[in-house]
Amino acid sequence: MGPPPSVSLLLRPFEAADEQAAVAAHARSRRTTSTFLLGYEPGMPWSDWLADTERNLRGVDLPADRVRSAFLAAVVDGALVGRVPSGSP
């Protein structure tokens, strides 16, 4: 047995091209207790959700109960495989 194959994981902001895969993952996650896309509601324009994540990243116009945060897409070989939320004080 040799070493496991190398996998290159990229963490980046979500993009317009991620909509189909991300919304599908969100729909699957809603059948369980998790939520794939924080703050996304079915039928919400994807551009609105992207704008919300950008405001959260910059810490602009946040509700009183929120802190600046990053919400990144996890991508392997160009395919969305997950997401990584990260808050900061």
Sine and cosine of phi, psi and omega as CSV:
sin_phi,cos_phi,sin_psi,cos_psi,sin_omega,cos_omega
0.00,0.00,0.78,-0.63,0.04,-1.00
-1.00,-0.05,-0.08,-1.00,0.03,-1.00
-0.92,0.40,0.42,-0.91,0.03,-1.00
-0.90,0.44,0.45,-0.90,0.02,-1.00
-0.89,0.46,0.54,-0.84,0.01,-1.00
-0.97,0.23,0.73,-0.69,0.05,-1.00
-0.85,-0.53,0.75,-0.66,0.01,-1.00
-0.98,-0.22,0.94,-0.35,0.00,-1.00
-0.99,-0.12,0.79,-0.61,0.02,-1.00
-0.92,-0.40,0.78,-0.63,0.13,-0.99
-0.96,-0.27,0.82,-0.57,-0.05,-1.00
-0.47,-0.88,0.30,-0.95,0.09,-1.00
-0.88,0.48,0.51,-0.86,0.09,-1.00
-0.89,0.45,0.48,-0.87,-0.03,-1.00
-0.79,-0.61,0.20,-0.98,0.03,-1.00
-0.83,0.55,-0.61,0.79,-0.04,-1.00
-0.93,0.37,-0.23,0.97,-0.01,-1.00
-0.99,0.12,-0.14,0.99,-0.18,-0.98
-0.80,0.60,-0.81,0.59,-0.10,-0.99
-0.87,0.50,-0.76,0.65,-0.03,-1.00
-0.92,0.39,-0.65,0.76,-0.05,-1.00
-0.94,0.35,-0.68,0.73,0.01,-1.00
-0.92,0.39,-0.60,0.80,0.06,-1.00
-0.90,0.44,-0.69,0.73,0.03,-1.00
-0.90,0.44,-0.62,0.78,0.03,-1.00
-0.89,0.45,-0.69,0.73,0.01,-1.00
-0.88,0.47,-0.67,0.75,0.04,-1.00
-0.90,0.43,-0.65,0.76,-0.06,-1.00
-0.94,0.35,-0.46,0.89,-0.01,-1.00
-0.93,0.36,-0.27,0.96,0.06,-1.00
-0.97,0.23,-0.22,0.97,0.04,-1.00
-0.92,-0.39,-0.34,-0.94,0.00,-1.00
-1.00,-0.06,-0.02,1.00,-0.03,-1.00
-0.99,-0.14,0.22,-0.97,0.07,-1.00
-0.75,-0.66,0.86,-0.52,-0.06,-1.00
-0.96,0.29,-0.70,0.71,-0.03,-1.00
-0.94,-0.35,0.97,-0.24,-0.01,-1.00
-0.89,0.45,0.81,-0.58,0.04,-1.00
1.00,0.06,-0.08,1.00,0.01,-1.00
-1.00,0.06,0.70,-0.72,0.09,-1.00
-0.88,-0.47,0.66,-0.75,0.02,-1.00
-0.78,0.62,0.72,-0.70,-0.01,-1.00
1.00,0.02,-0.18,0.98,0.02,-1.00
-0.91,0.41,0.71,-0.71,0.08,-1.00
-0.85,0.52,0.75,-0.66,-0.02,-1.00
-0.84,0.54,-0.62,0.79,0.00,-1.00
-0.89,0.46,-0.54,0.84,0.06,-1.00
-0.92,0.39,-0.68,0.73,0.01,-1.00
-0.90,0.43,-0.67,0.74,0.05,-1.00
-0.87,0.48,-0.66,0.75,0.02,-1.00
-0.90,0.44,-0.64,0.77,0.05,-1.00
-0.88,0.47,-0.69,0.73,-0.01,-1.00
-0.91,0.41,-0.57,0.82,0.04,-1.00
-0.92,0.40,-0.67,0.74,0.05,-1.00
-0.89,0.46,-0.66,0.75,0.04,-1.00
-0.88,0.47,-0.67,0.74,0.01,-1.00
-0.88,0.47,-0.65,0.76,-0.02,-1.00
-1.00,0.10,-0.25,0.97,-0.03,-1.00
0.97,0.25,0.49,0.87,-0.08,-1.00
-0.98,-0.22,0.73,-0.68,0.07,-1.00
0.81,0.58,0.68,0.74,-0.01,-1.00
-1.00,0.08,0.58,-0.81,0.14,-0.99
-0.88,0.48,0.35,-0.94,-0.05,-1.00
-0.87,0.50,-0.43,0.90,-0.05,-1.00
-1.00,-0.04,0.20,0.98,-0.03,-1.00
-0.88,-0.48,0.46,-0.89,0.13,-0.99
-0.88,-0.48,0.32,-0.95,0.07,-1.00
-0.81,0.59,0.69,-0.73,-0.04,-1.00
-0.46,-0.89,0.39,-0.92,0.12,-0.99
-0.94,-0.35,0.60,-0.80,0.06,-1.00
-0.73,-0.69,0.97,-0.24,-0.18,-0.98
-0.94,-0.35,0.51,-0.86,0.11,-0.99
-0.99,0.14,0.66,-0.75,0.12,-0.99
-0.98,-0.21,0.86,-0.52,-0.14,-0.99
-0.80,-0.61,0.72,-0.70,0.09,-1.00
-0.80,-0.60,0.81,-0.58,0.01,-1.00
0.78,0.63,0.64,0.76,0.04,-1.00
0.99,0.17,-0.04,1.00,-0.02,-1.00
-0.96,-0.27,0.70,-0.71,0.07,-1.00
-0.93,0.36,0.85,-0.52,-0.03,-1.00
-0.87,-0.49,-0.12,0.99,-0.02,-1.00
0.08,-1.00,-0.18,-0.98,0.05,-1.00
-0.55,-0.84,0.40,-0.92,-0.04,-1.00
-0.74,-0.67,0.94,-0.33,0.12,-0.99
-1.00,0.02,0.56,-0.83,0.01,-1.00
-0.51,-0.86,0.90,-0.44,0.04,-1.00
-1.00,-0.08,0.38,-0.93,0.07,-1.00
-0.67,-0.74,0.60,-0.80,-0.02,-1.00
-0.96,0.29,0.00,0.00,0.00,0.00
